[in-house]
Amino acid sequence: MCEPEQEFDRRARTREIQAEFAARGDVLGWFDALYKEAAGDNEKIPWADLEPNRYFRAFAEKTDLRGIGRSALVVGCGLGDDARYLDDLGFKVTAFDISPTAIEWARRLHADRDITFEVMDLFEPYRGWLGGFDFVLEVYTIQPLPLEMRERTIDAVASFVAPGGELVVVTRGREDDEEPDELPWPMSRRELSRFETHGLVQTFFEVMPGDDETPQPRFVAAYKR
Ligand SMILES: C[S@@+](CC[C@H](N)C(=O)[O-])C[C@H]1O[C@@H](n2cnc3c(N)ncnc32)[C@H](O)[C@@H]1O
């Protein structure tokens, strides 16, 4: 009798690739390796569902978010679905990711839109981007970077917000005293409070329930500089 074909476990494979790279001291290289290995099949990538993030969408609908021609930057944009949604809302959108494969894929998916997609490392951005955007969106880019890098990562995300500008962060959440064990490493409220050391004032915070596949709660936080 034939054995049933083992179902591909994309989260297990993601953790495996991340661990292989981390063992070599490379904490960023695995993202592009994962996108490359997926070879155009978004189902192989845990976060790539070709839809805007539903928690961000709930925030945008609740707060009646509109771009009105304001500039927006999407940090770690992956396949660009949130960038496309911001374009729908009337923002002038720039989106970046460290993975050249993801950016090439995003450009193909959204070729019908006037969105600027750039290959860029969050930790080495164009100087002109610093303090350069009216609206900055970060969805799930902080949580897959090691906890030891958390403060540096938060500082880098905050650096893009223009005076008077806004930042929205969507992340898995954990209690302050909870030790996260495996990738992705959720954020605590205490960690989030670091954004407020950058002249950002929290204007919104909501805990939303996770989904069947990933039940951890999500934190959605908004800030204004
Ligand atoms: C978990 S994925 C989330 C992607 C997208 N925001 C989404 O929600 O579909 C994290 C993304 O951040 C990107 N990334 C990780 N480190 C980065 C860095 N240092 N600079 C820019 N992008 C980075 C990865 O390539 C990946 O696309």
The ligand as an SDF file (V2000), in Angstrom:
LIG
                    3D

 27 29  0  0  0  0  0  0  0  0999 V2000
    7.6100   37.7980    7.8480 C   0  0  0  0  0  0  0  0  0  0  0  0
    7.9500   38.6070    6.3600 S   0  0  0  0  0  0  0  0  0  0  0  0
    6.5930   39.7330    6.2020 C   0  0  0  0  0  0  0  0  0  0  0  0
    6.4430   40.2910    4.8050 C   0  0  0  0  0  0  0  0  0  0  0  0
    5.2850   41.2550    4.6120 C   0  0  0  0  0  0  0  0  0  0  0  0
    5.4120   42.4230    5.4720 N   0  0  0  0  0  0  0  0  0  0  0  0
    3.9950   40.5510    4.8620 C   0  0  0  0  0  0  0  0  0  0  0  0
    3.3830   40.7660    5.9300 O   0  0  0  0  0  0  0  0  0  0  0  0
    3.5640   39.7680    3.9900 O   0  0  0  0  0  0  0  0  0  0  0  0
    9.3180   39.6840    6.7790 C   0  0  0  0  0  0  0  0  0  0  0  0
    9.8490   40.4030    5.5620 C   0  0  0  0  0  0  0  0  0  0  0  0
   10.8670   41.3080    5.9780 O   0  0  0  0  0  0  0  0  0  0  0  0
   11.9360   41.2470    5.0700 C   0  0  0  0  0  0  0  0  0  0  0  0
   13.1480   41.6630    5.8040 N   0  0  0  0  0  0  0  0  0  0  0  0
   13.7720   41.0030    6.7980 C   0  0  0  0  0  0  0  0  0  0  0  0
   14.8520   41.6830    7.2240 N   0  0  0  0  0  0  0  0  0  0  0  0
   14.8990   42.8130    6.4800 C   0  0  0  0  0  0  0  0  0  0  0  0
   15.8030   43.9120    6.4440 C   0  0  0  0  0  0  0  0  0  0  0  0
   16.8600   43.9860    7.2440 N   0  0  0  0  0  0  0  0  0  0  0  0
   15.5550   44.8940    5.5620 N   0  0  0  0  0  0  0  0  0  0  0  0
   14.4790   44.8230    4.7350 C   0  0  0  0  0  0  0  0  0  0  0  0
   13.6030   43.8020    4.7130 N   0  0  0  0  0  0  0  0  0  0  0  0
   13.8110   42.8020    5.5860 C   0  0  0  0  0  0  0  0  0  0  0  0
   11.9610   39.8020    4.6090 C   0  0  0  0  0  0  0  0  0  0  0  0
   12.6210   39.5800    3.4000 O   0  0  0  0  0  0  0  0  0  0  0  0
   10.4620   39.4850    4.5250 C   0  0  0  0  0  0  0  0  0  0  0  0
    9.9270   39.7540    3.2640 O   0  0  0  0  0  0  0  0  0  0  0  0
  1  2  1  0
  2  3  1  0
  2 10  1  0
  3  4  1  0
  4  5  1  0
  5  6  1  0
  5  7  1  0
  7  8  2  0
  7  9  1  0
 10 11  1  0
 11 12  1  0
 11 26  1  0
 12 13  1  0
 13 14  1  0
 13 24  1  0
 14 15  1  0
 14 23  1  0
 15 16  2  0
 16 17  1  0
 17 18  1  0
 17 23  2  0
 18 19  1  0
 18 20  2  0
 20 21  1  0
 21 22  2  0
 22 23  1  0
 24 25  1  0
 24 26  1  0
 26 27  1  0
M  CHG  2   2   1   9  -1
M  END
$$$$
